[in-house]
């Protein structure tokens, strides 16, 4: 008894000295996840996970897929209500859950072999390539990666000193796993296997937490009972490559791009254990869990269909714990070197092939909607397509809730819409395409073919002001960067005002005319641009107005500089004239000086 107390005090002292190291390891694992959070595209399953959370708890339970329990979806819904539905926020939950799981790995390994083994266990658990993927996905596997080490640690605590007080939290952890994923059944088998090998006849101690957990999950077992029969029927047709090839592929999937480093660490750990003749039931149990069980799964695949890194995710912890446990027997310098190698492996890139991308093609809809959120203006409309193949209906609903919570104004025709975002304009009906070509100017766009959103803009004034030379002015936009500014124009001293002028011609002008734009106050001109029109649209449009054609909009951009100091109000005016004869061309709204007033700018200073 005294020896146990002394050992416990020694462990606490060692842990206290290692707290900074443990904190650094946690930060490294967190960083290895954070760098990916905003770089991954939501796949179809992740979209479904997020979309299912838009309901009451009762609705979420009703909407739960037949092959999943509702636990993760309820947790995700609670997290979404506290944060947001953005993919970044949802992935953050997965990463945080994984970090919690690594702390329980530390507690588990420290209990088995000490503090340094706990640190090695954390690093090994975080360095698995497929573990990185699952810890970032918006799916229940991230929660399972947190619950498994918790339940295993509680199992060891309970078996070392059985009591009702320790059986209850273990039963709750096991129930939480089952209510998160039906694949937790595999993890339960591993817990039983480990306790059988390590504790031998004491395996009967499972009776108390087992009965408690079974009572908690019985309703879900009854609800999902029919899935077992259906799965056996579905998996009988699955074909696998020969065993050596299948095992190699499985372990490559588990370890990711660091497969050869994992292989080296596995060999080093195993060789050192054999060299030191370590007779340890725990190592045997972990070896069976991480290495032998996949062989069994291969043989049972026609029945279970679990021979894949996703369905057999629960094999990965056994592999990581075996390597960490073996490395913990190395001398101090060996443990340090292994820790550094594992720390580097944390930051290996994610694979993007095979089991790391189970969908043939990811929809670009999320990226497109994120871009549209930054470029759409109030009042803009969206013209979709009845044959739209860009994303599933639930994707559209999810991304609209995320990026446009106030909703999108969807239309079925361009009529009366000035700024219109069109999905796949080339696939629109011919009358719509004709109206877009004659009444709009095509602008910026986002997305690949098949999921292409493009802005079509009509002029500010479709009627416009007709000059006597046949040129028609359709109004002016004030640009703020690349976006059109609505409302009054207010600027600081010394800033520039960027204008976009819209033109067309009723007939081909006989001459090449120039346009002068002025920044004036009273009779004083503060800035002026005097030149032929310089159209940006359509591309390669001529600057000579004698080459302009009816039925086309010509759009040019000009910038006028505000004076400094100059707090006051200024007018921007325009004159059209023939360069060889600077006489203003008349128009209905032109004043006696030949000026057409475009807008007023207010300049403010402190």
C-alpha positions as CSV (number, residue, x, y, z in Angstrom):
1,X,0.0,0.0,0.0
2,X,2.8,2.4,1.0
3,X,4.7,1.6,-2.2
4,X,1.5,2.4,-4.3
5,X,1.1,5.7,-2.6
6,X,4.8,6.6,-3.1
7,X,4.5,5.6,-6.8
8,X,1.3,7.7,-7.2
9,X,3.1,10.7,-5.7
10,X,6.1,10.2,-8.0
11,X,3.8,10.0,-11.0
12,X,2.1,13.3,-10.0
13,X,5.4,15.0,-9.6
14,X,6.6,13.7,-13.0
15,X,3.4,14.9,-14.6
16,X,3.7,18.4,-13.1
17,X,7.2,18.7,-14.5
18,X,6.0,17.6,-17.9
19,X,2.9,19.8,-18.1
20,X,4.7,22.4,-20.4
21,X,5.7,19.6,-22.8
22,X,2.2,18.2,-22.8
23,X,0.8,21.6,-23.5
24,X,3.2,22.1,-26.4
25,X,2.2,18.7,-27.8
26,X,-1.5,19.7,-27.6
27,X,-0.7,23.0,-29.4
28,X,1.1,21.1,-32.1
29,X,-1.8,18.7,-32.6
30,X,-4.2,21.7,-32.6
31,X,-2.0,23.5,-35.2
32,X,-1.9,20.4,-37.4
33,X,-5.7,20.6,-37.6
34,X,-6.2,24.3,-37.7
35,X,-4.2,24.7,-40.9
36,X,-6.7,22.5,-42.7
37,X,-10.0,23.8,-41.3
38,X,-10.8,26.4,-44.0
39,X,-9.2,24.5,-46.9
40,X,-11.4,21.5,-47.3
41,X,-14.6,21.2,-49.4
42,X,-17.7,19.9,-47.7
43,X,-18.6,16.5,-49.2
44,X,-22.1,15.2,-49.6
45,X,-22.2,13.3,-46.3
46,X,-20.9,16.4,-44.4
47,X,-23.5,18.6,-46.1
48,X,-26.2,16.1,-44.9
49,X,-24.8,16.2,-41.3
50,X,-25.0,20.0,-41.3
51,X,-28.3,20.2,-43.1
52,X,-29.9,17.8,-40.7
53,X,-29.3,20.2,-37.7
54,X,-31.8,22.8,-39.0
55,X,-34.6,21.5,-36.8
56,X,-35.8,20.9,-33.3
57,X,-34.2,18.0,-31.3
58,X,-37.3,15.9,-32.1
59,X,-37.0,16.6,-35.8
60,X,-33.3,15.9,-35.8
61,X,-34.0,12.5,-34.3
62,X,-36.7,11.8,-36.8
63,X,-34.5,12.9,-39.7
64,X,-31.5,10.8,-38.6
65,X,-30.3,8.4,-41.3
66,X,-31.4,4.8,-40.8
67,X,-27.8,3.6,-40.3
68,X,-26.7,6.3,-37.8
69,X,-27.9,7.0,-34.2
70,X,-28.8,10.6,-33.5
71,X,-26.1,11.5,-30.9
72,X,-23.6,13.3,-33.1
73,X,-26.4,15.3,-35.0
74,X,-27.8,16.6,-31.7
75,X,-24.4,17.6,-30.5
76,X,-23.7,19.3,-33.9
77,X,-27.0,21.1,-33.7
78,X,-26.1,22.5,-30.3
79,X,-22.7,23.6,-31.4
80,X,-24.2,25.3,-34.5
81,X,-26.7,27.2,-32.4
82,X,-23.8,28.5,-30.2
83,X,-21.5,29.3,-33.2
84,X,-22.7,29.3,-36.8
85,X,-23.4,26.9,-39.6
86,X,-20.3,27.9,-41.5
87,X,-18.1,24.9,-42.6
88,X,-15.2,26.4,-40.6
89,X,-17.2,26.5,-37.4
90,X,-18.5,23.0,-37.9
91,X,-15.1,21.6,-38.6
92,X,-13.7,23.4,-35.5
93,X,-16.0,21.2,-33.4
94,X,-14.5,18.1,-34.9
95,X,-11.0,19.3,-34.3
96,X,-11.8,20.3,-30.6
97,X,-13.3,16.9,-30.0
98,X,-10.2,15.2,-31.3
99,X,-8.0,17.3,-29.0
100,X,-10.2,16.2,-26.1
101,X,-9.6,12.6,-27.2
102,X,-5.8,13.0,-27.2
103,X,-5.9,14.1,-23.6
104,X,-7.5,10.8,-22.7
105,X,-4.9,9.0,-24.7
106,X,-2.3,10.7,-22.5
107,X,-4.2,9.7,-19.3
108,X,-4.4,6.1,-20.6
109,X,-0.8,5.8,-21.6
110,X,0.4,7.5,-18.5
111,X,-1.5,5.0,-16.4
112,X,0.0,2.1,-18.3
113,X,3.7,3.2,-18.8
114,X,4.2,6.7,-17.4
115,X,4.3,10.3,-18.6
116,X,6.7,9.9,-21.5
117,X,4.5,7.1,-22.9
118,X,1.5,9.4,-22.6
119,X,3.3,12.0,-24.7
120,X,4.3,9.4,-27.3
121,X,0.7,8.2,-27.3
122,X,-0.7,11.7,-28.0
123,X,1.7,12.2,-30.9
124,X,1.0,8.8,-32.4
125,X,-2.7,9.3,-32.1
126,X,-2.5,12.7,-33.8
127,X,-0.1,11.6,-36.6
128,X,-2.3,9.0,-38.2
129,X,-3.2,10.3,-41.7
130,X,-6.8,8.9,-41.7
131,X,-7.2,10.2,-38.2
132,X,-6.4,13.6,-39.4
133,X,-9.1,13.3,-42.1
134,X,-11.7,12.0,-39.6
135,X,-10.8,14.7,-37.1
136,X,-11.7,17.4,-39.6
137,X,-14.8,16.0,-41.2
138,X,-18.3,17.1,-40.1
139,X,-19.3,13.6,-39.3
140,X,-19.8,11.4,-36.2
141,X,-16.3,9.8,-36.5
142,X,-14.7,12.9,-35.0
143,X,-16.8,12.4,-31.8
144,X,-15.9,8.7,-31.8
145,X,-12.2,9.5,-31.9
146,X,-12.8,11.4,-28.7
147,X,-15.0,8.9,-27.0
148,X,-12.9,5.8,-27.7
149,X,-9.9,6.8,-25.6
150,X,-12.2,8.1,-22.9
151,X,-14.0,4.8,-22.7
152,X,-10.8,2.8,-22.8
153,X,-9.3,4.9,-20.0
154,X,-12.4,4.4,-17.9
155,X,-12.3,0.7,-18.7
156,X,-8.7,0.4,-17.4
157,X,-9.6,2.4,-14.3
158,X,-12.6,0.2,-13.6
159,X,-10.8,-3.1,-14.1
160,X,-7.9,-2.0,-12.0
161,X,-10.2,-1.2,-9.1
162,X,-13.8,-2.2,-9.8
163,X,-16.6,-0.2,-8.1
164,X,-20.1,1.1,-8.9
165,X,-18.6,4.6,-8.8
166,X,-16.3,3.7,-11.7
167,X,-18.8,1.4,-13.6
168,X,-21.3,4.2,-14.1
169,X,-19.1,6.6,-16.0
170,X,-17.8,3.7,-18.1
171,X,-21.4,2.6,-18.9
172,X,-22.2,6.2,-19.9
173,X,-19.2,6.5,-22.2
174,X,-20.1,3.2,-23.9
175,X,-23.6,4.3,-24.4
176,X,-22.5,7.6,-25.8
177,X,-20.3,5.7,-28.3
178,X,-23.3,3.6,-29.4
179,X,-25.6,6.6,-29.7
180,X,-22.9,8.2,-31.9
181,X,-22.1,5.4,-34.4
182,X,-23.1,1.8,-34.9
183,X,-19.5,1.0,-35.8
184,X,-18.8,1.4,-32.1
185,X,-19.6,-2.3,-31.9
186,X,-16.1,-2.9,-33.3
187,X,-14.5,-0.8,-30.5
188,X,-16.5,-2.7,-27.9
189,X,-15.0,-6.0,-29.2
190,X,-11.5,-4.5,-28.9
191,X,-12.2,-3.5,-25.3
192,X,-13.3,-7.0,-24.6
193,X,-10.3,-8.4,-26.4
194,X,-7.8,-6.2,-24.5
195,X,-9.4,-6.9,-21.1
196,X,-9.4,-10.6,-21.8
197,X,-5.7,-10.6,-22.7
198,X,-4.6,-8.2,-20.0
199,X,-6.9,-9.2,-17.1
200,X,-7.6,-12.8,-17.9
201,X,-10.3,-14.3,-15.7
202,X,-11.2,-10.9,-14.4
203,X,-13.1,-10.2,-17.7
204,X,-16.2,-11.1,-15.8
205,X,-16.0,-7.7,-14.2
206,X,-17.7,-6.4,-17.4
207,X,-21.1,-7.6,-16.0
208,X,-21.9,-4.3,-14.2
209,X,-20.9,-1.7,-16.8
210,X,-22.2,-4.0,-19.5
211,X,-25.6,-4.3,-18.0
212,X,-25.9,-0.6,-17.3
213,X,-24.7,0.3,-20.9
214,X,-27.1,-2.3,-22.4
215,X,-30.0,-0.9,-20.5
216,X,-29.2,2.6,-21.8
217,X,-28.8,1.6,-25.5
218,X,-31.6,-1.0,-25.7
219,X,-34.1,1.4,-27.4
220,X,-31.5,2.1,-30.1
221,X,-30.6,-1.5,-30.5
222,X,-34.3,-2.4,-31.1
223,X,-34.6,0.5,-33.6
224,X,-31.6,-0.5,-35.6
225,X,-31.9,-4.3,-35.4
226,X,-33.1,-4.7,-39.0
227,X,-29.9,-3.1,-40.3
228,X,-27.7,-6.1,-39.4
229,X,-29.7,-8.4,-41.7
230,X,-29.7,-5.8,-44.5
231,X,-26.0,-5.2,-44.2
232,X,-25.1,-8.9,-44.5
233,X,-27.1,-9.1,-47.7
234,X,-25.4,-6.0,-49.1
235,X,-21.8,-7.1,-48.2
236,X,-22.0,-10.6,-49.6
237,X,-21.2,-9.2,-53.0
238,X,-18.1,-7.2,-52.0
239,X,-14.8,-8.2,-53.5
240,X,-11.4,-7.5,-52.1
241,X,-7.9,-7.9,-53.6
242,X,-5.6,-10.7,-52.2
243,X,-4.9,-10.5,-48.5
244,X,-1.3,-9.0,-48.7
245,X,-2.4,-6.3,-51.1
246,X,-5.5,-5.5,-49.1
247,X,-3.6,-5.2,-45.8
248,X,-1.0,-3.0,-47.4
249,X,-3.6,-0.7,-48.8
250,X,-5.5,-0.6,-45.5
251,X,-2.4,0.4,-43.5
252,X,-1.4,2.9,-46.1
253,X,-4.9,4.4,-45.8
254,X,-4.5,4.5,-42.0
255,X,-1.1,6.2,-42.0
256,X,-1.5,8.4,-45.0
257,X,1.6,10.0,-46.7
258,X,3.8,9.1,-43.7
259,X,3.3,5.4,-44.3
260,X,7.1,4.6,-44.5
261,X,7.9,6.6,-41.4
262,X,5.1,4.7,-39.6
263,X,6.5,1.4,-40.9
264,X,10.0,2.4,-39.6
265,X,8.6,3.3,-36.2
266,X,6.6,0.1,-36.1
267,X,9.7,-2.0,-36.9
268,X,11.8,-0.1,-34.3
269,X,9.3,-0.5,-31.6
270,X,8.7,-4.2,-32.3
271,X,12.5,-4.9,-32.7
272,X,13.3,-3.2,-29.4
273,X,10.6,-5.0,-27.5
274,X,11.9,-8.3,-28.8
275,X,15.5,-7.3,-28.1
276,X,14.6,-6.4,-24.5
277,X,12.4,-9.5,-24.3
278,X,9.6,-7.5,-22.9
279,X,6.9,-9.9,-21.8
280,X,3.9,-7.7,-21.6
281,X,0.3,-8.7,-22.0
282,X,-0.6,-5.1,-22.9
283,X,1.7,-5.1,-25.9
284,X,0.3,-8.4,-27.0
285,X,-3.3,-7.1,-26.8
286,X,-2.4,-3.9,-28.7
287,X,-0.6,-5.9,-31.4
288,X,-3.6,-8.1,-31.8
289,X,-5.9,-5.0,-31.9
290,X,-3.9,-3.1,-34.5
291,X,-2.3,-5.8,-36.6
292,X,-4.1,-9.1,-36.3
293,X,-7.7,-7.9,-36.2
294,X,-7.5,-6.5,-39.8
295,X,-6.7,-10.0,-41.0
296,X,-9.9,-11.2,-39.2
297,X,-11.9,-8.4,-40.7
298,X,-10.6,-9.4,-44.2
299,X,-11.9,-12.9,-43.6
300,X,-15.3,-11.7,-42.3
301,X,-15.8,-9.0,-44.9
302,X,-18.5,-11.0,-46.8
303,X,-20.5,-10.9,-43.5
304,X,-19.5,-7.6,-41.9
305,X,-18.2,-5.4,-44.8
306,X,-16.0,-3.6,-42.3
307,X,-12.7,-4.0,-44.2
308,X,-12.1,-0.3,-44.9
309,X,-10.4,2.5,-43.0
310,X,-13.7,4.3,-42.5
311,X,-15.8,1.4,-41.1
312,X,-12.8,0.0,-39.3
313,X,-11.7,3.3,-37.9
314,X,-11.5,1.7,-34.5
315,X,-8.5,-0.4,-35.5
316,X,-6.3,2.8,-35.9
317,X,-6.1,3.6,-32.1
318,X,-4.8,0.1,-31.5
319,X,-2.1,0.6,-34.1
320,X,-1.1,4.0,-32.7
321,X,-1.1,2.7,-29.1
322,X,1.0,-0.3,-29.9
323,X,3.7,1.8,-31.6
324,X,3.6,4.4,-28.8
325,X,3.8,1.6,-26.2
326,X,6.7,-0.1,-27.9
327,X,8.6,3.2,-28.4
328,X,8.2,4.0,-24.7
329,X,10.6,1.2,-23.9
330,X,13.4,2.9,-25.9
331,X,16.2,4.7,-24.0
332,X,15.6,8.4,-23.3
333,X,17.3,9.6,-26.5
334,X,15.3,7.1,-28.5
335,X,12.0,8.3,-27.1
336,X,13.0,11.9,-27.7
337,X,13.9,11.2,-31.4
338,X,10.7,9.2,-31.9
339,X,8.7,12.1,-30.4
340,X,10.3,14.6,-32.8
341,X,9.6,12.3,-35.8
342,X,6.0,11.9,-34.8
343,X,5.7,15.7,-34.3
344,X,6.9,16.2,-37.9
345,X,4.4,13.6,-39.1
346,X,1.6,15.6,-37.6
347,X,2.0,18.1,-40.4
348,X,2.2,15.8,-43.4
349,X,-0.3,16.8,-46.1
350,X,-3.7,15.0,-46.4
351,X,-4.0,12.6,-49.2
352,X,-6.7,13.5,-51.7
353,X,-7.2,10.1,-53.4
354,X,-8.7,6.7,-52.7
355,X,-10.4,6.4,-49.3
356,X,-9.5,10.0,-48.5
357,X,-12.0,11.1,-51.2
358,X,-14.8,8.7,-51.3
359,X,-16.8,11.0,-53.7
360,X,-15.9,11.1,-57.3
361,X,-16.5,14.8,-57.5
362,X,-17.0,17.5,-54.9
363,X,-19.5,20.2,-55.7
364,X,-18.0,23.7,-56.0
365,X,-21.3,25.2,-54.7
366,X,-19.9,26.1,-51.3
367,X,-16.9,28.0,-52.8
368,X,-19.2,29.7,-55.3
369,X,-21.7,30.8,-52.6
370,X,-18.8,32.1,-50.5
371,X,-17.6,34.2,-53.4
372,X,-21.1,35.4,-54.3
373,X,-21.7,36.5,-50.7
374,X,-18.7,38.9,-51.1
375,X,-19.8,40.2,-54.5
376,X,-23.6,40.3,-54.6
377,X,-25.4,43.6,-53.7
378,X,-28.7,44.1,-52.1
379,X,-31.3,43.9,-54.8
380,X,-29.4,41.4,-56.9
381,X,-31.3,38.5,-58.2
382,X,-30.4,34.9,-59.2
383,X,-31.6,33.2,-62.3
384,X,-31.3,29.4,-61.9
385,X,-31.8,26.6,-64.3
386,X,-34.5,23.9,-64.2
387,X,-32.0,21.3,-65.4
388,X,-29.4,22.4,-62.7
389,X,-26.8,19.7,-62.0
390,X,-24.7,22.0,-59.8
391,X,-25.1,20.5,-56.3
392,X,-27.8,18.6,-54.6
393,X,-31.0,20.3,-53.3
394,X,-29.8,20.0,-49.7
395,X,-26.5,21.7,-50.7
396,X,-28.4,24.7,-52.1
397,X,-30.5,24.9,-49.0
398,X,-27.5,24.6,-46.6
399,X,-25.3,27.1,-48.4
400,X,-28.1,29.6,-48.8
401,X,-28.8,29.4,-45.0
402,X,-25.0,29.9,-44.4
403,X,-24.1,32.6,-46.8
404,X,-27.5,34.3,-47.4
405,X,-29.5,33.9,-44.2
406,X,-31.9,36.6,-45.4
407,X,-32.6,34.5,-48.6
408,X,-31.8,34.9,-52.2
409,X,-34.1,36.7,-54.6
410,X,-34.6,34.0,-57.3
411,X,-36.3,34.9,-60.6
412,X,-37.3,32.9,-63.6
413,X,-36.9,35.8,-66.1
414,X,-34.5,38.7,-66.6
415,X,-37.4,41.1,-67.1
416,X,-37.1,44.3,-65.0
417,X,-33.9,43.1,-63.2
418,X,-30.8,45.3,-63.4
419,X,-28.2,43.1,-61.8
420,X,-28.7,39.4,-62.4
421,X,-26.6,36.5,-61.5
422,X,-27.2,33.7,-64.0
423,X,-26.4,30.0,-63.4
424,X,-25.1,28.4,-66.6
425,X,-26.2,31.0,-69.0
426,X,-25.5,28.9,-72.0
427,X,-28.0,26.3,-70.8
428,X,-30.8,28.9,-70.4
429,X,-33.8,28.8,-72.9
430,X,-33.3,30.7,-76.1
431,X,-35.6,33.6,-75.2
432,X,-33.6,34.2,-72.0
433,X,-30.3,34.0,-73.8
434,X,-31.4,36.5,-76.4
435,X,-32.6,38.9,-73.7
436,X,-29.3,38.5,-71.8
437,X,-27.3,39.2,-75.0
438,X,-29.2,42.3,-76.1
439,X,-30.1,43.9,-72.8
440,X,-27.2,43.1,-70.5
441,X,-23.4,43.3,-70.2
442,X,-21.8,40.1,-69.0
443,X,-19.4,40.7,-66.1
444,X,-17.5,38.8,-63.5
445,X,-18.1,35.1,-62.9
446,X,-17.2,32.2,-60.6
447,X,-17.3,28.5,-60.9
448,X,-16.4,25.8,-63.4
449,X,-18.5,24.8,-66.4
450,X,-21.7,23.3,-65.2
451,X,-21.7,25.3,-62.1
452,X,-20.9,28.8,-63.5
453,X,-22.4,31.9,-61.9
454,X,-22.1,35.0,-64.0
455,X,-23.2,38.6,-63.4
456,X,-25.3,40.2,-66.1
457,X,-25.8,44.0,-65.7
458,X,-28.3,46.2,-67.4
459,X,-27.6,50.0,-67.5
460,X,-28.7,52.3,-64.7
461,X,-31.2,54.0,-67.1
462,X,-32.5,51.7,-69.8
463,X,-34.1,54.7,-71.6
464,X,-31.2,57.1,-71.2
465,X,-30.4,60.6,-72.6
466,X,-30.2,60.8,-76.5
467,X,-27.6,63.2,-77.9
468,X,-28.1,64.8,-81.3
469,X,-25.2,62.8,-82.7
470,X,-27.0,59.5,-82.1
471,X,-25.1,58.6,-78.9
472,X,-27.3,57.6,-76.0
473,X,-26.1,57.9,-72.4
474,X,-27.6,55.3,-70.0
475,X,-26.3,56.6,-66.7
476,X,-23.4,56.3,-64.4
477,X,-22.3,54.0,-61.6
478,X,-20.0,54.9,-58.7
479,X,-17.6,52.1,-58.0
480,X,-16.3,51.3,-54.6
481,X,-13.4,49.0,-55.6
482,X,-15.1,46.7,-58.0
483,X,-18.5,47.0,-56.4
484,X,-21.2,49.5,-57.4
485,X,-22.0,52.0,-54.6
486,X,-25.7,52.7,-53.8
487,X,-26.9,55.9,-52.3
488,X,-25.2,59.2,-51.7
489,X,-21.5,59.5,-52.5
490,X,-19.3,60.6,-49.5
491,X,-15.5,60.7,-49.6
492,X,-12.5,61.8,-47.7
493,X,-10.3,64.7,-48.9
494,X,-7.9,63.7,-51.7
495,X,-9.6,60.4,-52.5
496,X,-10.7,59.4,-56.0
497,X,-14.2,58.9,-57.4
498,X,-14.4,56.0,-59.8
499,X,-17.1,56.2,-62.4
500,X,-18.6,53.8,-64.8
501,X,-20.3,55.4,-67.8
502,X,-22.9,53.4,-69.9
503,X,-23.4,54.2,-73.6
504,X,-25.2,52.9,-76.7
505,X,-25.9,54.4,-80.1
506,X,-29.3,54.6,-81.9
507,X,-27.4,54.9,-85.2
508,X,-23.8,54.8,-86.2
509,X,-22.2,58.2,-85.4
510,X,-20.7,60.0,-88.3
511,X,-17.7,61.3,-86.4
512,X,-15.4,60.2,-83.6
513,X,-16.6,62.1,-80.6
514,X,-14.9,62.8,-77.2
515,X,-16.3,62.9,-73.7
516,X,-15.2,65.3,-71.0
517,X,-16.0,64.6,-67.3
518,X,-15.4,67.4,-64.8
519,X,-15.3,67.7,-61.0
520,X,-16.6,71.2,-60.4
521,X,-17.8,73.5,-57.7
522,X,-19.4,76.7,-58.9
523,X,-17.3,77.7,-61.9
524,X,-14.1,76.1,-60.7
525,X,-12.9,72.8,-62.3
526,X,-10.9,70.7,-59.8
527,X,-10.3,67.7,-62.0
528,X,-11.1,66.8,-65.6
529,X,-10.8,63.8,-68.0
530,X,-11.0,64.7,-71.6
531,X,-10.7,61.9,-74.1
532,X,-12.6,59.6,-76.5
533,X,-14.6,56.9,-74.7
534,X,-12.4,54.0,-73.6
535,X,-14.8,51.1,-73.3
536,X,-14.0,48.2,-71.0
537,X,-17.0,46.3,-72.3
538,X,-17.5,44.7,-74.7
539,X,-13.9,43.4,-74.8
540,X,-11.8,45.0,-77.6
541,X,-14.5,47.6,-78.3
542,X,-13.3,50.5,-80.5
543,X,-12.6,53.9,-79.0
544,X,-13.8,55.5,-82.2
545,X,-17.5,56.2,-81.9
546,X,-17.9,56.1,-85.7
547,X,-17.3,52.3,-85.3
548,X,-19.9,51.8,-82.6
549,X,-22.9,49.7,-83.6
550,X,-26.6,49.9,-82.4
551,X,-27.8,47.1,-80.1
552,X,-24.6,47.1,-78.0
553,X,-23.8,48.6,-74.7
554,X,-20.4,50.3,-74.3
555,X,-19.1,50.7,-70.8
556,X,-16.1,52.7,-69.8
557,X,-14.4,53.6,-66.4
558,X,-13.0,56.9,-65.4
559,X,-11.5,58.3,-62.2
560,X,-11.6,61.9,-60.8
561,X,-9.4,63.0,-58.0
562,X,-10.9,65.1,-55.1
563,X,-8.8,68.1,-53.9
564,X,-7.1,68.4,-50.6
565,X,-8.0,70.2,-48.4
566,X,-11.5,70.4,-49.8
567,X,-14.4,69.7,-47.4
568,X,-17.4,70.6,-49.4
569,X,-19.9,69.4,-52.1
570,X,-18.9,69.0,-55.7
571,X,-20.7,68.2,-58.9
572,X,-19.5,65.7,-61.5
573,X,-20.6,66.8,-65.0
574,X,-20.1,65.6,-68.5
575,X,-19.9,67.1,-72.0
576,X,-20.0,65.3,-75.4
577,X,-18.3,67.1,-78.3
578,X,-16.4,66.5,-81.6
579,X,-12.6,66.8,-80.9
580,X,-12.0,69.1,-83.9
581,X,-14.9,71.4,-83.0
582,X,-15.3,71.7,-79.2
583,X,-18.9,72.6,-79.4
584,X,-21.1,70.6,-76.9
585,X,-23.5,68.2,-78.5
586,X,-27.1,69.1,-77.5
587,X,-29.3,66.7,-75.5
588,X,-32.6,67.2,-73.6
589,X,-31.0,67.4,-70.2
590,X,-27.9,69.3,-71.1
591,X,-27.6,72.9,-69.6
592,X,-26.7,76.1,-71.4
593,X,-23.0,75.3,-71.0
594,X,-23.3,71.9,-72.7
595,X,-23.0,70.1,-69.3
596,X,-25.0,67.1,-68.2
597,X,-25.0,66.8,-64.4
598,X,-24.2,63.2,-63.4
599,X,-24.0,63.3,-59.5
600,X,-23.0,65.2,-56.4
601,X,-20.1,64.2,-54.2
602,X,-19.8,65.2,-50.5
603,X,-16.3,65.6,-49.2
604,X,-15.9,65.4,-45.4
605,X,-13.0,66.1,-43.0
606,X,-12.6,66.2,-39.3
